[in-house]
């Protein structure tokens, strides 16, 4: 269906490079007619994003370090200045210390545990609170998760626990924001060779397993994730909230 998101304005947080799931989502949103607002962490990331999104309908770029309350509040202010409703938010942010992904979960220290949850889970709550008042016509909030939230996956460790927290946040946010006609869902993508995923030890083995054993016999592509995200941001998903949708070639079955 062409122009699935025509006339809609979407915020996308989490583009790091062309391999980011957020970049694939931005590609799909742009193709379907959405106007894009992109957030970035720092000037270096802003320059990278500019270099790979020149062909996309980017209306505005806004700095937002989700670990800083003043920058999250600044996101709300910047959006209000635009004077238009926001229709969709895509939250594709996660981080954990590399050492916490490479050692047994039981050895996770307090700081590493809190960092993973702050960036990977609480930031969804903070960004939802910042953006929801601008969703005056209702809207869609989508975040990214992984099957390691409910099943032990080697070397995923504290990130799996943070993703479990993220999924619980999705359910509670869906309940809180539902009366305002704001839908909140998560996409559980298969393993993709993104910048953050490369921090997971033996990623190649995980990718090979998808290629060899997933029901669809291929590794998840960011474009597949982008297209499902476009569905969630569209009016076609108007009755869908509080859900985890798998886009992983069927690996969740194994």
C-alpha positions in Angstrom: 0.0 0.0 0.0 1.7 3.3 -1.1 1.8 6.3 1.1 0.8 4.4 4.2 2.1 7.2 6.4 1.3 10.2 4.2 0.7 13.3 6.3 2.2 11.7 9.5 5.2 13.0 11.4 7.4 10.5 13.1 10.3 10.8 15.6 13.0 8.2 15.2 15.7 7.7 17.9 18.6 5.4 17.5 20.2 5.8 14.1 23.9 5.2 14.3 24.8 4.1 10.8 23.3 2.3 7.7 23.2 -1.0 9.6 21.0 0.3 12.4 17.5 -1.0 12.6 16.4 2.6 13.1 17.9 3.4 9.7 15.9 0.6 8.1 12.8 2.0 9.8 13.5 5.5 8.7 13.8 4.2 5.1 10.4 2.5 5.3 8.8 5.5 6.9 10.2 7.9 4.3 9.1 5.6 1.5 5.6 5.5 2.9 5.3 9.3 3.0 6.1 10.2 6.7 7.9 13.4 7.6 10.9 12.5 9.9 12.3 14.0 13.0 15.6 12.4 14.0 17.3 12.6 17.4 21.0 12.3 17.9 23.4 11.8 20.8 26.2 14.2 19.9 27.6 16.3 17.1 29.7 13.3 15.7 26.5 11.2 15.5 24.6 14.1 14.0 27.2 14.4 11.2 27.0 10.6 10.5 23.2 10.7 10.4 23.2 13.7 8.0 25.6 11.8 5.7 23.2 8.8 5.3 19.8 10.4 5.4 20.1 13.0 2.7 17.6 11.2 0.5 15.0 11.0 3.3 12.3 13.5 4.1 14.0 14.7 7.3 12.2 17.8 8.7 14.2 18.3 11.8 17.1 16.9 13.9 17.0 17.3 17.7 19.8 16.5 20.2 18.6 14.1 22.9 20.9 12.2 25.3 18.2 10.1 27.0 20.4 9.8 30.2 20.0 13.5 30.8 16.6 14.8 32.0 17.2 18.3 30.6 17.8 17.0 27.1 14.7 14.9 27.2 12.7 18.0 28.4 14.4 19.9 25.6 12.9 17.4 23.1 9.4 18.3 24.2 10.2 22.0 23.9 11.7 21.6 20.4 8.6 19.6 19.3 6.2 22.2 20.7 8.0 24.9 18.7 7.2 23.0 15.5 3.5 23.6 16.2 2.3 20.4 14.8 1.1 17.0 16.2 3.4 14.0 16.4 2.0 10.8 15.1 4.7 8.2 15.9 7.8 7.6 18.0 10.3 4.9 17.3 12.6 4.1 20.2 15.6 2.1 19.0 18.0 2.7 21.9 20.0 0.2 23.9 23.4 0.0 25.6 25.3 -2.2 28.0 29.0 -2.3 28.9 30.8 -4.7 26.7 32.3 -6.5 29.6 28.8 -7.2 31.0 27.9 -9.0 27.8 31.1 -11.1 27.8 31.1 -12.5 31.3 28.5 -14.6 33.3 25.4 -12.6 34.2 26.0 -13.3 37.9 29.1 -11.2 37.7 27.2 -8.1 36.5 28.0 -5.2 38.8 25.6 -2.6 40.1 26.7 0.2 37.8 26.5 -2.0 34.7 23.1 -3.3 35.6 21.7 0.2 36.2 23.3 1.6 33.0 21.8 -1.1 30.8 18.3 -0.5 32.3 18.7 3.3 32.2 19.5 3.5 28.5 17.6 0.4 27.3 14.4 0.5 29.3 13.8 3.6 31.3 14.6 5.8 28.2 11.4 4.5 26.6 9.4 5.8 29.6 11.2 9.1 29.5 10.7 9.6 25.8 7.1 8.5 25.9 6.4 11.0 28.6 8.1 13.7 26.6 6.3 13.0 23.3 2.8 11.8 24.4 1.5 15.4 25.0 2.3 16.2 21.4 0.3 13.2 20.1 -2.9 15.2 20.2 -4.5 13.0 17.5 -3.4 9.8 19.1 -0.4 8.0 17.8 2.0 5.0 17.9 5.1 4.3 20.0 7.3 1.5 19.0 10.4 0.1 20.6 12.9 -2.7 19.8 13.4 -5.9 21.8 14.9 -9.3 21.3 13.9 -12.9 22.3 16.7 -12.8 24.8 14.2 -11.1 27.1 12.4 -14.3 27.8 14.9 -17.0 26.8 18.5 -17.3 27.9 20.8 -16.4 25.0 24.5 -16.9 25.3 26.4 -13.6 25.9 23.3 -11.5 26.0 23.2 -11.4 29.8 22.3 -8.1 31.3 20.8 -6.9 28.1 18.3 -9.7 28.2 17.2 -8.6 31.6 17.0 -5.0 30.4 14.9 -6.1 27.4 12.6 -7.9 29.8 12.2 -4.7 31.7 11.6 -2.8 28.4 8.8 -5.2 27.5 7.1 -4.7 30.9 7.3 -0.9 30.3 5.5 -1.4 26.9 2.6 -3.1 28.7 2.3 -0.5 31.4 2.7 2.4 29.0 0.1 0.9 26.7 -2.3 0.9 29.6 -1.5 4.4 30.7 -1.6 6.0 27.2 -4.5 4.0 25.7 -7.2 6.5 26.8 -5.3 9.1 24.7 -5.5 6.7 21.7 -1.7 6.2 21.8 -0.6 2.6 21.0 2.6 1.2 22.5 4.2 -1.9 21.0 7.6 -3.6 20.6 9.2 -5.3 17.7 11.3 -8.3 18.5 13.8 -8.4 15.7 16.0 -11.3 14.9 19.8 -11.0 15.2 21.1 -8.3 12.8 24.7 -7.2 12.5 24.2 -3.7 13.9 26.8 -1.6 15.7 25.4 -2.6 19.1 24.9 -6.3 18.2 28.6 -6.6 17.4 29.3 -6.2 21.1 27.7 -9.6 21.6 30.3 -12.3 21.6 29.9 -15.0 18.9 27.3 -12.9 16.9 28.4 -14.8 13.7 27.3 -18.1 15.2 23.8 -16.6 16.0 23.5 -15.3 12.5 24.5 -18.6 11.0 21.9 -20.3 13.2 19.2 -18.1 11.8 20.3 -18.8 8.2 20.4 -22.5 8.8 17.5 -23.2 11.2 14.9 -20.4 11.1 11.7 -21.4 9.5 12.2 -18.9 6.7 15.9 -19.8 6.4 17.3 -16.3 6.3 18.9 -13.7 8.6 16.6 -10.8 9.5 16.9 -7.8 7.3 16.5 -4.3 8.6 14.1 -3.5 5.8 11.8 -6.3 7.1 11.8 -4.7 10.5 11.2 -1.3 8.9 8.1 -2.4 7.1 6.5 -3.9 10.2 7.3 -0.7 12.1 5.6 1.3 9.3 2.5 -0.9 9.8 2.5 -0.2 13.5 2.8 3.6 12.9 -0.1 3.5 10.4 -3.8 3.5 11.0 -3.9 -0.1 9.9 -2.7 -1.0 13.4 -5.3 1.2 15.2 -6.4 -1.8 17.3 -3.0 -3.1 18.3 -1.3 -2.1 21.5 0.7 -3.7 24.3 2.1 -6.4 22.0 5.4 -7.9 21.1 5.6 -8.6 17.3 8.3 -10.9 16.2 10.2 -10.1 13.0 12.9 -12.8 13.2 12.2 -15.3 10.4 10.5 -17.5 13.0 13.5 -18.0 15.3 11.2 -17.4 18.3 9.8 -20.8 17.6 13.0 -22.7 18.2 
